[in-house]
Amino acid sequence: MGNDNKENILNLLNRWHSISIKETEALSSGDLESLNSFLKESLQVRSHLEKLLAKTDYSDLGDDILGLLKKLSEIHASLTTELNRGRDELSDRIGNLRKNKTSLNGYKQKKITSPRFMNEHT
């Protein structure tokens, strides 16, 4: 692996790291639109990085690249944990709403039926 390729990988990893930090900030602030745009940008960086890493020998990766990969792994683990927590919270809220709606249907009062005029007894 050439130094130029190693520098490109390092630059892409640094870019991915900064995008991941922005993703974390957007998630913590609840800004889902910017989170979505950061995720798309991150996907482009990762696809380019995968192409570069496919051509390289992993034994040639330096400690700086491995350190960045470890940091990225930690950031993405925390992002995944937060997203799962949000998903579970939304699931609980939807379940409560469904239960409340079902309960309201049980409390509906029946309409008063009017007498039937075509009855034989009337």
Solvent accessible surface area in square Angstrom, and as a share of the most:
residue,aa,sasa,rsa
1,M,79,0.35
2,G,44,0.42
3,N,117,0.60
4,D,101,0.52
5,N,32,0.17
6,K,59,0.25
7,E,100,0.45
8,N,59,0.30
9,I,0,0.00
10,L,45,0.22
11,N,95,0.49
12,L,18,0.09
13,L,1,0.00
14,N,70,0.36
15,R,117,0.43
16,W,35,0.12
17,H,39,0.17
18,S,49,0.31
19,I,5,0.02
20,S,0,0.00
21,I,73,0.37
22,K,95,0.40
23,E,0,0.00
24,T,54,0.31
25,E,105,0.47
26,A,7,0.05
27,L,32,0.16
28,S,97,0.63
29,S,85,0.55
30,G,51,0.49
31,D,66,0.34
32,L,118,0.59
33,E,150,0.67
34,S,31,0.20
35,L,11,0.06
36,N,77,0.40
37,S,58,0.37
38,F,45,0.19
39,L,74,0.37
40,K,124,0.52
41,E,60,0.27
42,S,1,0.01
43,L,105,0.52
44,Q,123,0.55
45,V,3,0.02
46,R,78,0.28
47,S,50,0.32
48,H,93,0.42
49,L,5,0.03
50,E,118,0.53
51,K,134,0.57
52,L,26,0.13
53,L,27,0.13
54,A,87,0.67
55,K,161,0.68
56,T,16,0.09
57,D,82,0.43
58,Y,139,0.53
59,S,94,0.61
60,D,66,0.34
61,L,19,0.10
62,G,15,0.15
63,D,125,0.65
64,D,72,0.38
65,I,0,0.00
66,L,90,0.45
67,G,32,0.30
68,L,22,0.11
69,L,56,0.28
70,K,137,0.58
71,K,108,0.46
72,L,4,0.02
73,S,72,0.46
74,E,100,0.45
75,I,32,0.16
76,H,51,0.23
77,A,59,0.46
78,S,53,0.34
79,L,11,0.05
80,T,74,0.43
81,T,86,0.50
82,E,71,0.32
83,L,84,0.42
84,N,59,0.30
85,R,136,0.50
86,G,27,0.26
87,R,143,0.52
88,D,70,0.36
89,E,74,0.33
90,L,107,0.53
91,S,65,0.42
92,D,93,0.48
93,R,142,0.52
94,I,90,0.46
95,G,32,0.30
96,N,82,0.42
97,L,120,0.60
98,R,158,0.58
99,K,131,0.56
100,N,79,0.41
101,K,138,0.59
102,T,89,0.52
103,S,52,0.34
104,L,121,0.60
105,N,80,0.41
106,G,66,0.64
107,Y,172,0.65
108,K,148,0.63
109,Q,170,0.76
110,K,190,0.81
111,K,187,0.79
112,I,171,0.87
113,T,119,0.69
114,S,87,0.56
115,P,99,0.62
116,R,180,0.66
117,F,168,0.70
118,M,182,0.81
119,N,56,0.29
120,E,165,0.74
121,H,168,0.75
122,T,123,0.72
